[in-house]
Amino acid sequence: MRLADADLKTIERPEAYLFSVATNLIRDRSRRQRVQTNIKVEYAQQPGLGVEFLDPHRVAEGHDMLRELYAALAELPERTRRIFILYRIENVEKKTIAAALGITENAIEKHIRRAMGFLIERLGAGS
């Protein structure tokens, strides 16, 4: 991608440029992996995390939360619900949704904000 964006006519030594880009990418990847590893180590050291991942109580609680979410989603207006699900759950871009529904991206954002506000109020921010 970086080569595609580069103006190859202005590069005096393409081999050196390519080597430099590759070296920088390797450094970036290494740095990212180091940060992720540090975060995982810090997280694992948090107190109270010794709970079994598939603890039946946690599984049941998760199912209850999903039921509450589905019930709350069902209360949204059809179009708002559809836009919210496409954007937040199915990861469809706003411009794609807007084009498919024949509305503006601004309208898409309003539907998403409306849905988020309703869901936060309905489900509680910290519950």
DSSP file (Angstrom, degrees, kcal/mol; ACC not computed):
  #  RESIDUE AA STRUCTURE BP1 BP2  ACC     N-H-->O    O-->H-N    N-H-->O    O-->H-N    TCO  KAPPA ALPHA  PHI   PSI    X-CA   Y-CA   Z-CA
    1    1 A M     >        0   0    0      0, 0.0     4,-1.8     0, 0.0     5,-0.2   0.000 360.0 360.0 360.0 -41.3    0.0    0.0    0.0
    2    2 A R  H  >  +     0   0    0      1,-0.2     4,-1.0     2,-0.2    19,-0.0   0.879 360.0  49.6 -66.6 -35.7    2.8    2.4    0.8
    3    3 A L  H  4 S+     0   0    0      1,-0.2     3,-0.3     2,-0.2    -1,-0.2   0.884 108.3  53.5 -67.5 -37.9    4.5    1.7   -2.5
    4    4 A A  H  4 S+     0   0    0      1,-0.2    -2,-0.2     3,-0.1    -1,-0.2   0.846 111.7  45.6 -65.1 -32.8    1.2    2.3   -4.3
    5    5 A D  H  < S+     0   0    0     -4,-1.8    -1,-0.2     2,-0.1    -2,-0.2   0.661  96.2  95.7 -83.1 -16.8    0.9    5.7   -2.6
    6    6 A A  S  < S-     0   0    0     -4,-1.0     2,-1.2    -3,-0.3     3,-0.1  -0.432  79.6-123.8 -78.5 148.3    4.5    6.6   -3.3
    7    7 A D    >   -     0   0    0      1,-0.2     3,-1.7    -2,-0.1     4,-0.4  -0.774  26.7-168.6 -88.7  94.9    5.6    8.8   -6.2
    8    8 A L  G >  S+     0   0    0     -2,-1.2     3,-0.7     1,-0.3    -1,-0.2   0.713  78.3  66.8 -63.1 -22.2    8.1    6.3   -7.7
    9    9 A K  G 3  S+     0   0    0      1,-0.2    -1,-0.3    -3,-0.1    -2,-0.0   0.783 101.2  48.6 -69.2 -26.0    9.5    8.9  -10.1
   10   10 A T  G <  S+     0   0    0     -3,-1.7     2,-0.6     2,-0.0    -1,-0.2   0.516  87.7  99.0 -92.6  -5.2   10.9   11.0   -7.2
   11   11 A I    <   -     0   0    0     -3,-0.7    -5,-0.0    -4,-0.4    -3,-0.0  -0.738  53.3-167.3 -88.2 119.7   12.6    8.0   -5.4
   12   12 A E  S    S+     0   0    0     -2,-0.6    -1,-0.2     1,-0.3    -4,-0.0   0.893  82.4  27.5 -73.6 -40.4   16.3    8.0   -6.3
   13   13 A R     >  -     0   0    0      1,-0.1     4,-2.3     2,-0.0    -1,-0.3  -0.800  65.9-178.5-126.4  88.8   17.0    4.5   -4.9
   14   14 A P  H  > S+     0   0    0      0, 0.0     4,-2.8     0, 0.0     5,-0.2   0.839  82.9  54.8 -57.5 -36.8   13.9    2.3   -5.1
   15   15 A E  H  > S+     0   0    0      2,-0.2     4,-2.4     1,-0.2     5,-0.2   0.926 110.5  45.3 -64.4 -43.3   15.6   -0.7   -3.5
   16   16 A A  H  > S+     0   0    0     -3,-0.3     4,-2.4     2,-0.2    -1,-0.2   0.889 113.0  51.2 -66.0 -39.1   16.6    1.3   -0.5
   17   17 A Y  H  X S+     0   0    0     -4,-2.3     4,-2.6     2,-0.2    -2,-0.2   0.935 110.7  48.3 -62.8 -45.8   13.2    2.9   -0.2
   18   18 A L  H  X S+     0   0    0     -4,-2.8     4,-2.5     1,-0.2    -2,-0.2   0.913 112.2  48.9 -61.2 -43.5   11.6   -0.6   -0.3
   19   19 A F  H  X S+     0   0    0     -4,-2.4     4,-2.5     1,-0.2    -1,-0.2   0.905 111.3  50.2 -62.4 -41.7   14.0   -1.9    2.4
   20   20 A S  H  X S+     0   0    0     -4,-2.4     4,-2.4     2,-0.2    -2,-0.2   0.910 110.8  48.4 -64.0 -43.9   13.2    1.2    4.5
   21   21 A V  H  X S+     0   0    0     -4,-2.6     4,-2.3     2,-0.2    -2,-0.2   0.933 113.0  48.1 -62.2 -46.3    9.5    0.7    4.2
   22   22 A A  H  X S+     0   0    0     -4,-2.5     4,-2.2     1,-0.2    -2,-0.2   0.908 111.4  50.4 -61.8 -42.8    9.7   -3.0    5.1
   23   23 A T  H  X S+     0   0    0     -4,-2.5     4,-2.4     1,-0.2    -1,-0.2   0.919 110.9  48.6 -61.8 -44.4   12.0   -2.3    8.1
   24   24 A N  H  X S+     0   0    0     -4,-2.4     4,-2.6     1,-0.2    -1,-0.2   0.882 110.1  51.7 -64.0 -38.9    9.5    0.3    9.4
   25   25 A L  H  X S+     0   0    0     -4,-2.3     4,-2.5     2,-0.2    -1,-0.2   0.906 110.0  48.9 -64.5 -41.1    6.6   -2.1    9.0
   26   26 A I  H  X S+     0   0    0     -4,-2.2     4,-2.5     2,-0.2    -2,-0.2   0.915 111.9  49.0 -64.6 -42.8    8.5   -4.8   10.9
   27   27 A R  H  X S+     0   0    0     -4,-2.4     4,-2.7     2,-0.2    -2,-0.2   0.929 111.5  49.7 -61.1 -45.1    9.3   -2.3   13.7
   28   28 A D  H  X S+     0   0    0     -4,-2.6     4,-2.6     1,-0.2    -2,-0.2   0.924 111.8  47.9 -60.5 -45.1    5.6   -1.1   13.8
   29   29 A R  H  X S+     0   0    0     -4,-2.5     4,-2.5     2,-0.2    -1,-0.2   0.920 112.4  49.0 -62.6 -43.8    4.4   -4.7   14.1
   30   30 A S  H  X S+     0   0    0     -4,-2.5     4,-2.3     2,-0.2    -2,-0.2   0.920 111.9  48.6 -61.8 -44.7    6.9   -5.5   16.8
   31   31 A R  H  X S+     0   0    0     -4,-2.7     4,-2.3     2,-0.2    -2,-0.2   0.912 111.7  49.6 -61.7 -44.1    5.9   -2.4   18.8
   32   32 A R  H  X S+     0   0    0     -4,-2.6     4,-2.5     1,-0.2    -2,-0.2   0.908 111.5  48.6 -62.4 -43.5    2.2   -3.2   18.4
   33   33 A Q  H  X S+     0   0    0     -4,-2.5     4,-2.5     2,-0.2    -1,-0.2   0.885 110.2  52.0 -64.6 -38.6    2.8   -6.8   19.6
   34   34 A R  H  X S+     0   0    0     -4,-2.3     4,-2.4     2,-0.2    -2,-0.2   0.918 110.9  47.3 -64.1 -43.1    4.8   -5.7   22.6
   35   35 A V  H  X S+     0   0    0     -4,-2.3     4,-2.3     2,-0.2    -2,-0.2   0.927 112.6  49.2 -63.6 -45.2    2.1   -3.2   23.6
   36   36 A Q  H  X S+     0   0    0     -4,-2.5     4,-2.4     1,-0.2    -2,-0.2   0.902 111.1  49.8 -61.7 -41.1   -0.6   -6.0   23.2
   37   37 A T  H  X S+     0   0    0     -4,-2.5     4,-2.5     2,-0.2    -1,-0.2   0.926 110.2  50.3 -63.6 -44.3    1.5   -8.4   25.3
   38   38 A N  H  X S+     0   0    0     -4,-2.4     4,-2.5     1,-0.2    -2,-0.2   0.894 110.6  49.8 -60.9 -40.4    2.0   -5.8   28.0
   39   39 A I  H  X S+     0   0    0     -4,-2.3     4,-2.7     2,-0.2    -1,-0.2   0.922 110.8  49.2 -64.8 -43.8   -1.8   -5.1   28.1
   40   40 A K  H  X S+     0   0    0     -4,-2.4     4,-2.3     2,-0.2    -2,-0.2   0.902 111.8  49.0 -62.6 -41.1   -2.5   -8.8   28.4
   41   41 A V  H  X S+     0   0    0     -4,-2.5     4,-1.1     2,-0.2    -2,-0.2   0.932 112.8  47.1 -64.7 -46.0    0.0   -9.3   31.2
   42   42 A E  H  < S+     0   0    0     -4,-2.5     3,-0.4     1,-0.2     4,-0.3   0.908 112.9  49.9 -61.9 -41.8   -1.4   -6.3   33.1
   43   43 A Y  H >< S+     0   0    0     -4,-2.7     3,-1.6     1,-0.2    -1,-0.2   0.910 107.3  53.7 -63.3 -42.3   -5.0   -7.6   32.6
   44   44 A A  H 3< S+     0   0    0     -4,-2.3    -1,-0.2     1,-0.3    -2,-0.2   0.748 104.6  56.5 -65.5 -23.0   -4.1  -11.0   33.8
   45   45 A Q  T 3< S+     0   0    0     -4,-1.1    -1,-0.3    -3,-0.4    -2,-0.2   0.469  79.7 115.7 -88.8  -1.6   -2.7   -9.6   37.0
   46   46 A Q  S X  S-     0   0    0     -3,-1.6     3,-1.1    -4,-0.3     2,-0.1  -0.426  74.9-106.9 -67.4 140.7   -5.9   -7.8   38.0
   47   47 A P  T 3  S+     0   0    0      0, 0.0    -1,-0.1     0, 0.0    -2,-0.1  -0.376  99.4  26.4 -67.8 146.6   -7.5   -9.1   41.2
   48   48 A G  T 3  S+     0   0    0     -3,-0.1     3,-0.4    -2,-0.1    -2,-0.1   0.564  83.1 113.7  82.8   8.6  -10.6  -11.2   40.9
   49   49 A L    <   +     0   0    0     -3,-1.1    -3,-0.1     1,-0.2    -1,-0.1   0.309  45.8  94.7 -94.7  11.0   -9.9  -12.5   37.4
   50   50 A G        +     0   0    0      2,-0.1     2,-0.2     3,-0.0    -1,-0.2   0.271  55.1 125.7 -83.2  13.5   -9.4  -16.1   38.5
   51   51 A V  S    S-     0   0    0     -3,-0.4     2,-0.1     1,-0.1     4,-0.0  -0.515  74.8-101.4 -74.4 137.6  -13.1  -16.8   37.7
   52   52 A E    >   -     0   0    0     -2,-0.2     3,-1.7     1,-0.1    -1,-0.1  -0.388  27.8-134.2 -58.3 129.0  -13.6  -19.7   35.3
   53   53 A F  T 3  S+     0   0    0      1,-0.3    -1,-0.1    -2,-0.1    -2,-0.1   0.864 104.1  42.5 -57.3 -40.2  -14.3  -18.3   31.9
   54   54 A L  T 3  S+     0   0    0      4,-0.1    -1,-0.3     5,-0.0    -2,-0.1  -0.101  79.8 159.7-101.0  35.6  -17.3  -20.6   31.2
   55   55 A D    <>  -     0   0    0     -3,-1.7     4,-2.3     1,-0.2     3,-0.4  -0.386  44.7-131.9 -55.5 127.4  -18.7  -20.2   34.7
   56   56 A P  H  > S+     0   0    0      0, 0.0     4,-2.6     0, 0.0     5,-0.2   0.830 105.9  54.1 -56.1 -34.9  -22.4  -21.2   34.5
   57   57 A H  H  > S+     0   0    0      2,-0.2     4,-2.4     1,-0.2     5,-0.2   0.909 109.6  46.7 -66.8 -40.9  -23.5  -18.0   36.3
   58   58 A R  H  > S+     0   0    0     -3,-0.4     4,-2.4     2,-0.2    -1,-0.2   0.893 112.3  50.6 -67.3 -38.9  -21.6  -15.8   33.9
   59   59 A V  H  X S+     0   0    0     -4,-2.3     4,-2.3     2,-0.2    -2,-0.2   0.935 112.1  46.8 -63.0 -46.4  -23.1  -17.7   30.9
   60   60 A A  H  X S+     0   0    0     -4,-2.6     4,-2.4     1,-0.2    -2,-0.2   0.905 111.8  51.1 -62.3 -41.7  -26.6  -17.3   32.3
   61   61 A E  H  X S+     0   0    0     -4,-2.4     4,-2.4     1,-0.2    -1,-0.2   0.905 109.1  51.2 -62.4 -41.0  -26.0  -13.6   33.0
   62   62 A G  H  X S+     0   0    0     -4,-2.4     4,-2.2     2,-0.2    -2,-0.2   0.902 109.2  50.1 -62.5 -41.5  -24.8  -13.2   29.4
   63   63 A H  H  X S+     0   0    0     -4,-2.3     4,-2.4     2,-0.2    -2,-0.2   0.909 110.4  50.5 -63.1 -42.0  -27.9  -14.9   28.1
   64   64 A D  H  X S+     0   0    0     -4,-2.4     4,-2.3     1,-0.2    -2,-0.2   0.914 109.7  50.4 -61.7 -42.9  -30.1  -12.6   30.3
   65   65 A M  H  X S+     0   0    0     -4,-2.4     4,-2.3     1,-0.2    -1,-0.2   0.899 110.1  50.0 -63.4 -40.4  -28.3   -9.6   29.0
   66   66 A L  H  X S+     0   0    0     -4,-2.2     4,-2.9     2,-0.2     5,-0.2   0.906 109.1  51.5 -64.7 -41.3  -28.8  -10.7   25.4
   67   67 A R  H  X S+     0   0    0     -4,-2.4     4,-2.4     1,-0.2    -2,-0.2   0.918 110.8  48.9 -60.5 -42.5  -32.5  -11.2   26.0
   68   68 A E  H  X S+     0   0    0     -4,-2.3     4,-2.5     2,-0.2    -2,-0.2   0.904 111.4  49.8 -63.5 -41.1  -32.7   -7.7   27.4
   69   69 A L  H  X S+     0   0    0     -4,-2.3     4,-2.9     2,-0.2    -2,-0.2   0.938 111.2  48.1 -63.5 -47.0  -30.9   -6.3   24.4
   70   70 A Y  H  X S+     0   0    0     -4,-2.9     4,-2.0     1,-0.2    -2,-0.2   0.902 112.4  49.6 -60.6 -41.2  -33.1   -8.1   21.9
   71   71 A A  H  X S+     0   0    0     -4,-2.4     4,-0.8    -5,-0.2    -1,-0.2   0.917 112.8  46.8 -64.2 -42.6  -36.2   -6.9   23.8
   72   72 A A  H >X S+     0   0    0     -4,-2.5     3,-0.8     1,-0.2     4,-0.6   0.908 110.6  52.1 -66.6 -41.5  -34.9   -3.3   23.8
   73   73 A L  H >< S+     0   0    0     -4,-2.9     3,-1.2     1,-0.2    -1,-0.2   0.882 103.9  58.3 -60.4 -37.2  -34.0   -3.5   20.1
   74   74 A A  H 3< S+     0   0    0     -4,-2.0    -1,-0.2     1,-0.3    -2,-0.2   0.755  99.9  58.5 -65.3 -23.4  -37.5   -4.7   19.3
   75   75 A E  H << S+     0   0    0     -3,-0.8    -1,-0.3    -4,-0.8    -2,-0.2   0.647  87.6  95.2 -80.6 -15.1  -38.9   -1.5   20.9
   76   76 A L  S << S-     0   0    0     -3,-1.2    39,-0.0    -4,-0.6    -3,-0.0  -0.393  92.9 -91.4 -72.5 152.3  -37.0    0.7   18.4
   77   77 A P     >  -     0   0    0      0, 0.0     4,-2.9     0, 0.0     5,-0.3  -0.373  42.9-111.6 -58.4 145.6  -38.7    1.9   15.3
   78   78 A E  H  > S+     0   0    0      1,-0.2     4,-2.8     2,-0.2     5,-0.2   0.879 114.7  45.7 -49.6 -50.9  -38.1   -0.5   12.4
   79   79 A R  H  > S+     0   0    0      1,-0.2     4,-2.5     2,-0.2    -1,-0.2   0.914 114.5  47.7 -64.8 -42.7  -35.9    1.8   10.4
   80   80 A T  H  > S+     0   0    0      2,-0.2     4,-2.7     1,-0.2    -1,-0.2   0.919 113.5  48.6 -63.2 -43.7  -33.8    2.9   13.4
   81   81 A R  H  X S+     0   0    0     -4,-2.9     4,-2.7     2,-0.2     5,-0.2   0.929 111.7  49.3 -61.1 -46.2  -33.4   -0.8   14.5
   82   82 A R  H  X S+     0   0    0     -4,-2.8     4,-2.4    -5,-0.3    -2,-0.2   0.920 113.3  45.9 -61.0 -45.5  -32.4   -1.9   11.0
   83   83 A I  H  X S+     0   0    0     -4,-2.5     4,-2.6     2,-0.2     5,-0.3   0.921 113.0  50.4 -64.1 -44.7  -29.8    0.9   10.7
   84   84 A F  H  X>S+     0   0    0     -4,-2.7     4,-3.0    -5,-0.2     5,-0.7   0.928 112.3  46.3 -60.1 -46.6  -28.4    0.2   14.2
   85   85 A I  I  X>S+     0   0    0     -4,-2.7     5,-2.5     1,-0.2     4,-1.3   0.916 113.1  49.4 -64.0 -43.8  -28.0   -3.5   13.5
   86   86 A L  I  <5S+     0   0    0     -4,-2.4     6,-2.9    -5,-0.2    -1,-0.2   0.926 121.6  34.1 -60.5 -44.1  -26.4   -2.9   10.1
   87   87 A Y  I  <5S+     0   0    0     -4,-2.6     4,-0.4     4,-0.2    -2,-0.2   0.959 128.5  29.7 -79.2 -52.3  -23.9   -0.4   11.5
   88   88 A R  I  <5S+     0   0    0     -4,-3.0    -3,-0.2    -5,-0.3    -2,-0.1   0.795 132.7  26.2 -84.1 -29.5  -23.1   -1.7   15.0
   89   89 A I  I  <<S+     0   0    0     -4,-1.3    -3,-0.2    -5,-0.7    -4,-0.1   0.839 130.4  34.0-103.2 -42.4  -23.6   -5.4   14.7
   90   90 A E  S   <S-     0   0    0     -5,-2.5    -3,-0.2    -6,-0.2    -4,-0.1   0.472  97.0-131.9 -94.9  -1.5  -23.0   -6.2   11.0
   91   91 A N        +     0   0    0     -4,-0.4     2,-0.4    -6,-0.3    -4,-0.2   0.823  43.8 163.9  57.6  37.4  -20.3   -3.5   10.6
   92   92 A V        -     0   0    0     -6,-2.9    -1,-0.2    -7,-0.1    -2,-0.1  -0.700  42.6-107.5 -84.1 137.7  -21.7   -2.1    7.4
   93   93 A E     >  -     0   0    0     -2,-0.4     4,-2.2     1,-0.1     3,-0.2  -0.276  20.1-121.5 -66.0 150.5  -20.3    1.4    6.6
   94   94 A K  H  > S+     0   0    0      1,-0.2     4,-3.0     2,-0.2     5,-0.2   0.899 112.5  52.9 -58.6 -43.2  -22.6    4.4    7.0
   95   95 A K  H  > S+     0   0    0      1,-0.2     4,-2.2     2,-0.2    -1,-0.2   0.854 108.7  50.3 -65.6 -32.6  -22.3    5.4    3.4
   96   96 A T  H  > S+     0   0    0     -3,-0.2     4,-2.3     2,-0.2    -1,-0.2   0.914 112.8  45.8 -68.8 -43.5  -23.3    1.9    2.2
   97   97 A I  H  X S+     0   0    0     -4,-2.2     4,-2.3     2,-0.2     5,-0.2   0.931 112.6  51.2 -63.8 -45.4  -26.3    2.0    4.5
   98   98 A A  H  X>S+     0   0    0     -4,-3.0     5,-2.0     1,-0.2     4,-1.2   0.915 111.3  47.4 -59.1 -44.5  -27.2    5.5    3.4
   99   99 A A  H  <5S+     0   0    0     -4,-2.2    -1,-0.2     1,-0.2    -2,-0.2   0.907 112.4  49.6 -64.5 -41.4  -27.0    4.5   -0.3
  100  100 A A  H  <5S+     0   0    0     -4,-2.3    -1,-0.2     1,-0.2    -2,-0.2   0.851 118.9  37.7 -67.3 -34.0  -29.1    1.3    0.2
  101  101 A L  H  <5S-     0   0    0     -4,-2.3    -1,-0.2    -5,-0.2    -2,-0.2   0.521 107.6-122.0 -96.2  -6.3  -31.8    3.2    2.1
  102  102 A G  T  <5S+     0   0    0     -4,-1.2     2,-0.3     1,-0.3    -3,-0.2   0.857  73.2 112.7  70.0  34.9  -31.7    6.4   -0.1
  103  103 A I      < -     0   0    0     -5,-2.0    -1,-0.3    -6,-0.2    -2,-0.1  -0.817  69.6 -89.6-130.5 173.0  -30.9    8.7    2.8
  104  104 A T     >  -     0   0    0     -2,-0.3     4,-1.8     1,-0.1     5,-0.1  -0.372  28.7-118.5 -82.4 161.1  -27.9   10.8    3.9
  105  105 A E  H  > S+     0   0    0      1,-0.2     4,-2.5     2,-0.2     5,-0.2   0.845 117.0  59.8 -63.8 -32.9  -25.1    9.7    6.1
  106  106 A N  H  > S+     0   0    0      1,-0.2     4,-2.0     2,-0.2    -1,-0.2   0.900 104.1  49.2 -61.3 -40.9  -26.2   12.4    8.5
  107  107 A A  H  > S+     0   0    0      2,-0.2     4,-2.2     1,-0.2    -1,-0.2   0.885 108.7  53.5 -65.3 -38.3  -29.6   10.8    8.8
  108  108 A I  H  X S+     0   0    0     -4,-1.8     4,-2.3     1,-0.2    -2,-0.2   0.937 108.0  50.3 -60.3 -46.5  -27.8    7.4    9.4
  109  109 A E  H  X S+     0   0    0     -4,-2.5     4,-2.7     1,-0.2    -2,-0.2   0.885 108.5  52.4 -60.4 -39.6  -25.9    9.1   12.3
  110  110 A K  H  X S+     0   0    0     -4,-2.0     4,-2.6     2,-0.2    -1,-0.2   0.912 109.4  48.7 -63.9 -42.3  -29.0   10.4   13.8
  111  111 A H  H  X S+     0   0    0     -4,-2.2     4,-2.5     2,-0.2    -2,-0.2   0.911 112.4  48.9 -62.7 -42.2  -30.7    7.0   13.8
  112  112 A I  H  X S+     0   0    0     -4,-2.3     4,-2.8     2,-0.2    -2,-0.2   0.926 112.5  47.3 -65.2 -44.7  -27.6    5.5   15.4
  113  113 A R  H  X S+     0   0    0     -4,-2.7     4,-2.8     2,-0.2     5,-0.2   0.915 112.2  50.4 -61.6 -42.6  -27.5    8.2   18.1
  114  114 A R  H  X S+     0   0    0     -4,-2.6     4,-2.3    -5,-0.2    -2,-0.2   0.927 113.0  45.9 -61.4 -45.3  -31.2    7.7   18.7
  115  115 A A  H  X S+     0   0    0     -4,-2.5     4,-2.8     2,-0.2     5,-0.2   0.924 113.4  48.8 -64.3 -45.2  -30.8    4.0   19.1
  116  116 A M  H  X S+     0   0    0     -4,-2.8     4,-2.7     2,-0.2     5,-0.2   0.926 111.8  49.3 -62.1 -44.9  -27.7    4.3   21.3
  117  117 A G  H  X S+     0   0    0     -4,-2.8     4,-2.2    -5,-0.2    -1,-0.2   0.923 113.3  46.6 -60.1 -44.5  -29.5    6.8   23.6
  118  118 A F  H  X S+     0   0    0     -4,-2.3     4,-3.2    -5,-0.2     5,-0.2   0.933 113.6  47.8 -63.0 -46.6  -32.5    4.6   23.9
  119  119 A L  H  X S+     0   0    0     -4,-2.8     4,-3.0     2,-0.2     5,-0.4   0.887 111.7  49.8 -65.4 -39.2  -30.5    1.4   24.6
  120  120 A I  H  X S+     0   0    0     -4,-2.7     4,-1.8    -5,-0.2    -1,-0.2   0.931 115.8  43.2 -63.9 -44.5  -28.4    3.1   27.2
  121  121 A E  H  < S+     0   0    0     -4,-2.2    -2,-0.2    -5,-0.2    -1,-0.2   0.931 118.8  43.9 -65.4 -45.1  -31.4    4.5   28.9
  122  122 A R  H  < S+     0   0    0     -4,-3.2    -2,-0.2    -5,-0.2    -3,-0.2   0.889 126.1  30.0 -68.1 -42.4  -33.4    1.2   28.6
  123  123 A L  H  < S-     0   0    0     -4,-3.0     4,-0.2    -5,-0.2    -1,-0.2   0.623 110.4-118.1 -96.6 -14.7  -30.5   -1.1   29.6
  124  124 A G     <  -     0   0    0     -4,-1.8     3,-0.2    -5,-0.4    -3,-0.2   0.428  15.2-108.6  82.4 135.0  -28.7    1.2   31.9
  125  125 A A  S    S+     0   0    0      1,-0.2    -1,-0.1     2,-0.1    -4,-0.1   0.852 114.3  26.1 -66.2 -36.5  -25.1    2.4   31.3
  126  126 A G              0   0    0      1,-0.1    -1,-0.2    -6,-0.1    -2,-0.1   0.382 360.0 360.0-111.6   5.2  -23.5    0.3   34.1
  127  127 A S              0   0    0     -3,-0.2    -1,-0.1    -4,-0.2    -2,-0.1   0.498 360.0 360.0 -82.3 360.0  -26.0   -2.6   34.5
